[in-house]
Each structure stands twice: as structure tokens, then as C-alpha cells.
């Protein structure tokens, strides 16, 4: 009976090892070898541990590319993320705008006051974002037509039309935003999640 149990245990370990190897090959994820002891601590067994794509990205400090608002909400607080979305422009004099941003400290943005002075990032632009992205989030915006240099901005406003992967960049007036229009395939990188 004991030999039967040992044989079954060895088959189970072999099948488990093969299954893990097949999962690694199929998923293309990183892997790392870890050493574990069996139950009676008489032998050591090398096992393959699959490292999730999120942990692999965080360990290397490379931003994780996400493609949905749900992934932004899930991964934003954990580490650096990037995504592709849409950008529009708005002015403090837009229809329905009151001249103050929606997030504390509710800065007055009339009279060309389109910048915020952040303790870490200095003087930066203001954007309106979906409420999933918290107030105080710092984002690097690039790949748009109106500037060859990336813009660093802070999420300090909301808007009824700003949903999902769209951000609305604040300009001096609504009139100035006409050439901006709606631009697609904009690259966003979250540098700081919230305050």
C-alpha cells in the first residue's frame, strides 16, 4: 500500500510539473525557479512559479500597458501604467463651466489660470478625467498634434462628457480649443495615482 501511495504521489508531481510547464509555454509569462520542501521534509523539489504580468512589470518599474477603464482602476494604485485614449480641449468659459475646477482645492481657472503648482512636479497643466482616475493624479500626455513635447498634467476636474479613456485638457478659453478638436491614439502615462 505504501508503495502504491508513493507511486501515486510521484505521478501527481510529474503531471503537475508538466501542466505548469505547458501553462508557461502557452502564456508566455516570466517564470522563476523556487525551491520547496515536500511534506515529510526529506527531499527538495524544484518547482516553476509563474510570475503574473503585473508583478513582472512592477519589479522592473516599467509601466504596464492597460486597455480599459477597469484595468486603470485596478492597476493605477499599484504601479505605473500607460494607456491609449482620446484628448479634447475645454476652456473655463465652456457651456456649463463655472470657472473653478471640480477637485479640491477648487482652483479658479478664469483669466488664463490653466496651470497648477504641484509640490513634486512644479507648474503643470490641468486636465479633466473620468472619476475613476482620482483627483491629484499626475499624467504624462504625448502623441498629439498641438505640441511636439509631452505635457505633464494633473487631474483636477471632471466633466459630464469625460468618460473612459478620454481626457479634456484645460485651455485659456473655449475659443482656443477649436483647432484641438478630438484627437485619438493619445499616449497617457500615469506618473502618480491621486494625492
Backbone as CSV, one residue per row, in Angstrom:
resi,resn,N_x,N_y,N_z,CA_x,CA_y,CA_z,C_x,C_y,C_z
1,UNK,0.808,-1.185,0.000,0.000,0.000,0.000,0.855,1.255,0.000
2,UNK,1.927,1.217,0.801,2.803,2.385,0.874,3.449,2.661,-0.476
3,UNK,3.876,1.613,-1.174,4.481,1.792,-2.498,3.471,2.394,-3.480
4,UNK,2.231,1.961,-3.364,1.184,2.495,-4.228,1.010,3.998,-3.996
5,UNK,0.985,4.434,-2.729,0.840,5.851,-2.402,2.025,6.671,-2.891
6,UNK,3.229,6.130,-2.730,4.434,6.822,-3.208,4.379,6.950,-4.726
7,UNK,3.979,5.884,-5.416,3.874,5.924,-6.873,2.836,6.945,-7.317
8,UNK,1.696,6.993,-6.623,0.649,7.966,-6.954,1.134,9.390,-6.716
9,UNK,1.860,9.599,-5.624,2.396,10.926,-5.319,3.370,11.355,-6.409
10,UNK,4.234,10.444,-6.816,5.216,10.771,-7.864,4.519,11.086,-9.193
11,UNK,3.475,10.333,-9.539,2.715,10.614,-10.771,2.048,11.980,-10.677
12,UNK,1.465,12.276,-9.516,0.817,13.572,-9.331,1.826,14.705,-9.504
13,UNK,3.010,14.549,-8.909,4.041,15.585,-9.042,4.485,15.732,-10.495
14,UNK,4.656,14.624,-11.197,5.069,14.666,-12.601,4.001,15.340,-13.457
15,UNK,2.754,14.969,-13.264,1.658,15.571,-14.038,1.549,17.058,-13.708
16,UNK,1.686,17.423,-12.430,1.628,18.833,-12.036,2.760,19.617,-12.677
17,UNK,3.952,19.054,-12.668,5.117,19.717,-13.261,4.899,19.930,-14.757
18,UNK,4.413,18.919,-15.454,4.157,19.030,-16.893,3.070,20.073,-17.160
19,UNK,2.035,20.093,-16.344,0.957,21.075,-16.523,1.472,22.499,-16.347
20,UNK,2.321,22.706,-15.360,2.885,24.043,-15.136,3.758,24.451,-16.317
21,UNK,4.569,23.542,-16.814,5.422,23.834,-17.972,4.554,24.214,-19.175
22,UNK,3.494,23.464,-19.423,2.602,23.775,-20.543,1.930,25.131,-20.363
23,UNK,1.544,25.457,-19.145,0.959,26.777,-18.880,1.955,27.892,-19.169
24,UNK,3.188,27.688,-18.787,4.218,28.700,-19.031,4.434,28.889,-20.523
25,UNK,4.515,27.808,-21.233,4.721,27.894,-22.686,3.532,28.582,-23.339
26,UNK,2.335,28.244,-22.915,1.131,28.816,-23.517,0.958,30.284,-23.173
27,UNK,1.308,30.680,-21.972,1.048,32.057,-21.542,2.152,33.025,-21.908
28,UNK,3.371,32.562,-22.056,4.472,33.455,-22.373,4.880,34.334,-21.204
29,UNK,4.380,34.061,-20.003,4.739,34.861,-18.834,6.155,34.546,-18.388
30,UNK,6.712,35.443,-17.572,8.019,35.187,-16.993,7.906,34.024,-16.030
31,UNK,9.008,33.384,-15.748,8.991,32.324,-14.760,10.226,32.444,-13.895
32,UNK,10.109,31.935,-12.711,11.251,31.900,-11.828,11.233,30.563,-11.112
33,UNK,12.412,30.030,-10.837,12.508,28.745,-10.168,12.585,28.996,-8.670
34,UNK,11.749,28.282,-7.936,11.785,28.389,-6.482,11.989,26.997,-5.909
35,UNK,12.560,26.919,-4.758,12.826,25.633,-4.127,11.840,25.435,-2.987
36,UNK,11.184,24.281,-2.956,10.227,23.989,-1.884,10.533,22.620,-1.301
37,UNK,10.139,22.394,-0.073,10.315,21.096,0.576,9.005,20.333,0.512
38,UNK,9.111,18.996,0.379,7.886,18.207,0.379,7.384,18.032,1.815
39,UNK,6.287,17.338,1.976,5.606,17.257,3.267,6.480,16.661,4.360
40,UNK,7.183,15.568,4.065,7.983,14.943,5.123,9.387,15.532,5.235
41,UNK,9.675,16.589,4.462,10.917,17.354,4.503,12.163,16.487,4.303
42,UNK,12.055,15.420,3.552,13.218,14.581,3.301,13.854,14.882,1.954
43,UNK,13.118,15.472,1.049,13.642,15.761,-0.277,13.285,17.184,-0.646
44,UNK,14.027,17.745,-1.579,13.699,19.060,-2.108,13.160,18.890,-3.509
45,UNK,12.321,19.757,-3.892,11.697,19.698,-5.200,11.794,21.070,-5.827
46,UNK,12.249,21.129,-7.058,12.258,22.403,-7.770,10.932,22.547,-8.489
47,UNK,10.316,23.660,-8.306,9.027,23.919,-8.935,9.115,25.205,-9.743
48,UNK,8.282,25.300,-10.708,8.226,26.508,-11.518,7.092,27.375,-10.980
49,UNK,7.411,28.608,-10.739,6.419,29.556,-10.239,6.153,30.568,-11.342
50,UNK,4.897,30.697,-11.711,4.536,31.665,-12.735,4.389,33.026,-12.087
51,UNK,5.106,33.995,-12.599,5.008,35.356,-12.093,4.019,36.090,-12.972
52,UNK,3.020,36.676,-12.372,1.998,37.360,-13.165,2.611,38.525,-13.913
53,UNK,1.948,38.940,-15.003,2.475,40.041,-15.792,2.547,41.317,-14.962
54,UNK,1.654,41.473,-13.977,1.661,42.673,-13.160,2.892,42.728,-12.261
55,UNK,3.217,41.616,-11.591,4.389,41.599,-10.729,5.664,41.756,-11.527
56,UNK,5.726,41.153,-12.689,6.919,41.280,-13.521,7.130,42.732,-13.921
57,UNK,6.070,43.412,-14.276,6.171,44.811,-14.664,6.586,45.661,-13.473
58,UNK,5.953,45.440,-12.329,6.260,46.261,-11.162,7.685,46.062,-10.690
59,UNK,8.185,44.823,-10.756,9.558,44.570,-10.336,10.555,45.316,-11.199
60,UNK,10.251,45.507,-12.465,11.193,46.163,-13.358,10.905,47.660,-13.507
61,UNK,9.860,48.166,-12.826,9.460,49.569,-12.888,9.095,50.037,-14.283
62,UNK,8.770,49.131,-15.168,8.276,49.508,-16.486,6.772,49.684,-16.376
63,UNK,6.232,50.734,-17.010,4.781,50.908,-16.940,4.045,49.741,-17.597
64,UNK,2.951,49.365,-16.988,2.093,48.309,-17.511,1.117,48.935,-18.485
65,UNK,0.990,48.382,-19.694,0.027,48.901,-20.658,-1.333,48.303,-20.348
66,UNK,-2.329,49.158,-20.172,-3.697,48.720,-19.930,-4.585,49.236,-21.048
67,UNK,-5.738,48.617,-21.228,-6.579,49.000,-22.369,-8.028,49.284,-22.001
68,UNK,-8.335,49.325,-20.701,-9.716,49.605,-20.315,-9.743,50.407,-19.020
69,UNK,-10.860,51.031,-18.785,-11.030,51.809,-17.560,-10.968,50.902,-16.331
70,UNK,-11.490,49.685,-16.458,-11.440,48.737,-15.338,-9.997,48.398,-14.981
71,UNK,-9.141,48.218,-15.982,-7.724,47.934,-15.717,-7.019,49.147,-15.120
72,UNK,-7.406,50.342,-15.548,-6.827,51.554,-14.961,-7.168,51.607,-13.480
73,UNK,-8.426,51.349,-13.153,-8.873,51.375,-11.755,-8.157,50.311,-10.929
74,UNK,-7.939,49.143,-11.519,-7.294,48.036,-10.805,-5.795,48.265,-10.625
75,UNK,-5.116,48.691,-11.673,-3.658,48.758,-11.656,-3.088,50.132,-11.310
76,UNK,-3.870,51.196,-11.483,-3.376,52.543,-11.217,-2.773,52.730,-9.837
77,UNK,-3.446,52.274,-8.770,-2.885,52.454,-7.431,-1.642,51.602,-7.170
78,UNK,-1.425,50.561,-7.967,-0.342,49.611,-7.711,0.983,50.079,-8.283
79,UNK,0.971,50.587,-9.495,2.238,50.962,-10.113,2.033,51.744,-11.383
80,UNK,3.105,52.070,-12.050,2.994,52.892,-13.256,2.238,52.161,-14.373
81,UNK,1.345,52.890,-15.039,0.583,52.319,-16.139,0.566,53.284,-17.319
82,UNK,0.363,52.732,-18.502,0.172,53.531,-19.706,-1.080,53.039,-20.412
83,UNK,-1.686,53.919,-21.185,-2.828,53.530,-21.992,-2.969,54.510,-23.142
84,UNK,-3.750,54.134,-24.125,-4.017,54.973,-25.289,-5.463,55.420,-25.224
85,UNK,-5.688,56.712,-25.489,-7.039,57.236,-25.401,-7.246,58.422,-26.321
86,UNK,-8.204,59.241,-25.949,-8.619,60.396,-26.731,-8.370,61.659,-25.913
87,UNK,-8.114,62.776,-26.598,-7.981,64.050,-25.901,-8.845,65.095,-26.581
88,UNK,-9.432,65.943,-25.760,-10.191,67.095,-26.227,-9.695,68.293,-25.423
89,UNK,-10.194,69.468,-25.755,-9.823,70.665,-25.021,-11.068,71.399,-24.550
90,UNK,-10.931,72.130,-23.462,-12.048,72.934,-22.966,-11.498,74.195,-22.323
91,UNK,-12.349,75.189,-22.206,-11.988,76.436,-21.542,-12.870,76.650,-20.335
92,UNK,-12.452,77.527,-19.414,-13.263,77.791,-18.226,-14.591,78.468,-18.551
93,UNK,-14.703,78.964,-19.788,-15.932,79.621,-20.210,-16.837,78.705,-21.029
94,UNK,-16.597,77.400,-20.970,-17.428,76.468,-21.739,-18.845,76.432,-21.177
95,UNK,-19.770,75.953,-21.976,-21.167,75.856,-21.524,-21.244,74.900,-20.333
96,UNK,-21.790,75.368,-19.243,-21.901,74.548,-18.040,-20.710,74.664,-17.104
97,UNK,-19.646,75.346,-17.517,-18.458,75.507,-16.668,-18.649,76.721,-15.760
98,UNK,-18.192,76.612,-14.534,-18.364,77.703,-13.581,-17.111,78.502,-13.313
99,UNK,-15.995,78.138,-13.950,-14.755,78.884,-13.724,-13.864,78.311,-12.648
100,UNK,-14.319,77.257,-11.989,-13.492,76.571,-10.977,-13.447,75.088,-11.325
101,UNK,-12.328,74.452,-11.014,-12.203,73.012,-11.265,-13.012,72.249,-10.218
102,UNK,-13.326,70.990,-10.524,-14.184,70.188,-9.660,-13.504,69.544,-8.476
103,UNK,-12.179,69.466,-8.490,-11.448,68.800,-7.408,-10.842,69.825,-6.459
104,UNK,-10.752,69.479,-5.181,-10.067,70.377,-4.245,-8.619,70.570,-4.699
105,UNK,-8.104,71.747,-4.618,-8.578,72.909,-3.865,-9.540,73.810,-4.633
106,UNK,-10.231,73.300,-5.661,-11.229,74.037,-6.454,-10.677,75.369,-6.975
107,UNK,-9.544,75.249,-7.619,-8.840,76.409,-8.162,-9.690,77.172,-9.180
108,UNK,-9.650,78.499,-9.104,-10.305,79.371,-10.079,-9.423,79.375,-11.334
109,UNK,-9.993,78.980,-12.475,-9.194,78.863,-13.706,-9.556,79.915,-14.747
110,UNK,-10.271,80.938,-14.334,-10.568,82.037,-15.251,-9.330,82.906,-15.423
111,UNK,-9.360,83.772,-16.394,-8.264,84.709,-16.666,-6.960,83.984,-17.013
112,UNK,-7.040,82.870,-17.733,-5.844,82.179,-18.213,-5.102,81.373,-17.168
113,UNK,-5.692,81.138,-16.047,-5.060,80.402,-14.957,-5.236,78.896,-15.180
114,UNK,-4.534,78.360,-16.176,-4.718,76.960,-16.588,-3.653,76.023,-16.030
115,UNK,-2.827,76.514,-15.110,-1.744,75.724,-14.532,-1.984,75.492,-13.051
116,UNK,-1.366,74.439,-12.542,-1.409,74.133,-11.117,0.028,73.982,-10.652
117,UNK,0.326,74.480,-9.456,1.674,74.358,-8.910,1.715,73.176,-7.943
118,UNK,2.259,72.041,-8.412,2.352,70.819,-7.615,3.681,70.791,-6.868
119,UNK,3.668,70.346,-5.625,4.879,70.323,-4.802,5.973,69.451,-5.410
120,UNK,5.594,68.379,-6.099,6.582,67.463,-6.683,6.902,67.797,-8.131
121,UNK,5.885,68.083,-8.944,6.068,68.239,-10.390,6.145,69.692,-10.854
122,UNK,6.004,70.644,-9.953,6.111,72.054,-10.320,4.858,72.550,-11.020
123,UNK,5.030,73.510,-11.926,3.913,74.104,-12.645,3.509,73.192,-13.797
124,UNK,2.272,72.691,-13.742,1.794,71.723,-14.732,0.387,72.087,-15.181
125,UNK,-0.039,71.516,-16.304,-1.370,71.777,-16.862,-2.445,71.049,-16.058
126,UNK,-3.688,71.399,-16.321,-4.846,70.796,-15.661,-5.652,70.025,-16.694
127,UNK,-6.113,68.824,-16.323,-6.989,68.030,-17.189,-8.211,67.587,-16.410
128,UNK,-9.286,67.388,-17.156,-10.490,66.757,-16.616,-10.433,65.290,-17.014
129,UNK,-10.773,64.399,-16.078,-10.696,62.962,-16.327,-11.976,62.277,-15.855
130,UNK,-12.101,61.020,-16.220,-13.164,60.172,-15.698,-12.980,60.070,-14.183
131,UNK,-14.063,60.002,-13.408,-13.949,59.910,-11.948,-13.182,58.690,-11.435
132,UNK,-12.991,57.670,-12.261,-12.189,56.515,-11.839,-10.755,56.945,-11.548
133,UNK,-10.255,57.923,-12.288,-8.909,58.452,-12.062,-9.039,59.523,-10.981
134,UNK,-8.435,59.312,-9.817,-8.677,60.220,-8.704,-8.054,61.606,-8.888
135,UNK,-8.654,62.570,-8.200,-8.106,63.924,-8.189,-6.659,63.877,-7.688
136,UNK,-5.812,64.713,-8.276,-4.407,64.761,-7.887,-3.517,63.818,-8.669
137,UNK,-4.095,62.982,-9.542,-3.296,62.064,-10.357,-2.467,62.874,-11.354
138,UNK,-1.205,62.501,-11.488,-0.306,63.160,-12.436,-0.195,62.263,-13.667
139,UNK,-0.366,62.858,-14.846,-0.336,62.102,-16.092,0.567,62.800,-17.112
140,UNK,1.331,61.988,-17.814,2.167,62.476,-18.916,1.405,62.191,-20.207
141,UNK,1.180,63.240,-21.006,0.375,63.128,-22.225,1.284,63.377,-23.421
142,UNK,1.229,62.485,-24.405,2.052,62.678,-25.604,1.355,62.101,-26.836
143,UNK,1.935,62.361,-27.996,1.440,61.880,-29.283,0.194,62.634,-29.744
144,UNK,0.240,63.954,-29.616,-0.871,64.778,-30.089,-0.350,65.803,-31.087
145,UNK,-1.268,66.446,-31.808,-0.901,67.353,-32.896,-0.487,68.748,-32.458
146,UNK,-0.889,69.211,-31.301,-0.662,70.611,-30.958,0.628,70.883,-30.194
147,UNK,1.435,69.862,-29.911,2.715,70.073,-29.247,3.653,68.920,-29.573
148,UNK,4.908,69.251,-29.843,5.878,68.191,-30.117,6.442,67.609,-28.822
149,UNK,6.266,68.318,-27.719,6.755,67.869,-26.416,5.607,67.293,-25.587
150,UNK,5.876,66.273,-24.782,4.835,65.761,-23.873,4.410,66.836,-22.874
151,UNK,3.200,66.723,-22.394,2.668,67.635,-21.383,2.467,66.836,-20.101
152,UNK,2.904,67.411,-18.991,2.620,66.822,-17.681,1.415,67.582,-17.126
153,UNK,0.396,66.842,-16.696,-0.837,67.475,-16.226,-1.324,66.789,-14.956
154,UNK,-2.230,67.469,-14.278,-2.826,66.939,-13.060,-4.340,66.848,-13.235
155,UNK,-4.908,65.749,-12.785,-6.361,65.554,-12.849,-6.999,66.384,-11.733
156,UNK,-7.602,67.517,-12.129,-8.233,68.401,-11.151,-9.669,68.742,-11.511
157,UNK,-10.184,68.114,-12.552,-11.532,68.472,-12.974,-12.257,67.236,-13.478
158,UNK,-13.569,67.354,-13.546,-14.449,66.317,-14.077,-15.314,66.967,-15.136
159,UNK,-15.975,66.183,-15.913,-16.900,66.718,-16.901,-17.906,65.647,-17.271
160,UNK,-19.128,66.051,-17.550,-20.168,65.061,-17.842,-19.855,64.262,-19.100
161,UNK,-19.111,64.846,-20.035,-18.776,64.145,-21.278,-17.436,63.415,-21.201
162,UNK,-16.719,63.571,-20.099,-15.389,62.963,-19.968,-15.543,61.612,-19.288
163,UNK,-15.583,60.577,-20.107,-15.769,59.208,-19.620,-14.729,58.299,-20.253
164,UNK,-14.368,57.268,-19.542,-13.475,56.258,-20.090,-12.066,56.764,-20.306
165,UNK,-11.523,56.476,-21.477,-10.130,56.765,-21.783,-9.946,58.130,-22.454
166,UNK,-10.837,59.063,-22.159,-10.754,60.416,-22.701,-10.336,61.377,-21.600
167,UNK,-9.459,62.324,-21.938,-9.112,63.421,-21.035,-9.373,64.721,-21.766
168,UNK,-9.691,65.742,-20.998,-10.037,67.059,-21.520,-9.020,68.054,-20.966
169,UNK,-8.153,68.592,-21.822,-7.077,69.490,-21.409,-7.599,70.918,-21.315
170,UNK,-7.312,71.586,-20.213,-7.783,72.946,-19.973,-6.962,73.956,-20.777
171,UNK,-7.664,74.854,-21.479,-7.052,75.959,-22.212,-7.599,77.275,-21.669
172,UNK,-7.036,78.393,-22.124,-7.413,79.713,-21.623,-8.884,80.047,-21.875
173,UNK,-9.417,79.594,-23.002,-10.815,79.863,-23.319,-11.328,78.788,-24.264
174,UNK,-12.626,78.714,-24.387,-13.250,77.739,-25.278,-12.866,78.024,-26.733
175,UNK,-12.711,79.286,-27.086,-12.352,79.685,-28.452,-11.001,79.093,-28.878
176,UNK,-10.055,79.020,-27.957,-8.713,78.500,-28.248,-8.737,76.998,-28.546
177,UNK,-9.748,76.293,-28.083,-9.784,74.836,-28.233,-10.247,74.372,-29.609
178,UNK,-10.779,75.269,-30.434,-11.319,74.879,-31.751,-10.328,74.071,-32.589
179,UNK,-9.056,74.485,-32.710,-8.126,73.688,-33.521,-7.769,72.327,-32.906
180,UNK,-7.989,72.168,-31.624,-7.643,70.914,-30.951,-8.591,69.812,-31.390
181,UNK,-9.900,70.100,-31.362,-10.891,69.099,-31.744,-10.838,67.892,-30.846
182,UNK,-11.004,66.723,-31.437,-10.919,65.445,-30.732,-9.796,64.656,-31.393
183,UNK,-8.760,64.340,-30.642,-7.615,63.606,-31.188,-7.563,62.214,-30.563
184,UNK,-7.260,61.240,-31.408,-7.241,59.833,-30.999,-5.808,59.324,-30.900
185,UNK,-5.649,58.144,-30.331,-4.347,57.483,-30.177,-3.363,58.325,-29.378
186,UNK,-3.864,58.986,-28.365,-3.033,59.777,-27.466,-2.425,58.837,-26.431
187,UNK,-1.138,59.016,-26.145,-0.452,58.179,-25.158,-0.528,58.840,-23.786
188,UNK,-1.008,58.089,-22.811,-1.093,58.559,-21.434,-0.228,57.665,-20.555
189,UNK,0.492,58.275,-19.631,1.252,57.515,-18.630,0.948,58.119,-17.257
190,UNK,0.397,57.303,-16.386,0.099,57.751,-15.016,1.414,57.746,-14.232
191,UNK,1.826,58.918,-13.773,3.076,59.043,-13.009,2.838,58.989,-11.507
192,UNK,1.665,59.457,-11.080,1.301,59.416,-9.658,-0.199,59.185,-9.580
193,UNK,-0.618,58.288,-8.709,-2.032,57.966,-8.552,-2.605,58.776,-7.395
194,UNK,-3.402,59.779,-7.696,-4.027,60.597,-6.664,-3.020,61.426,-5.899
195,UNK,-3.505,62.017,-4.812,-2.643,62.863,-3.984,-1.717,61.994,-3.179
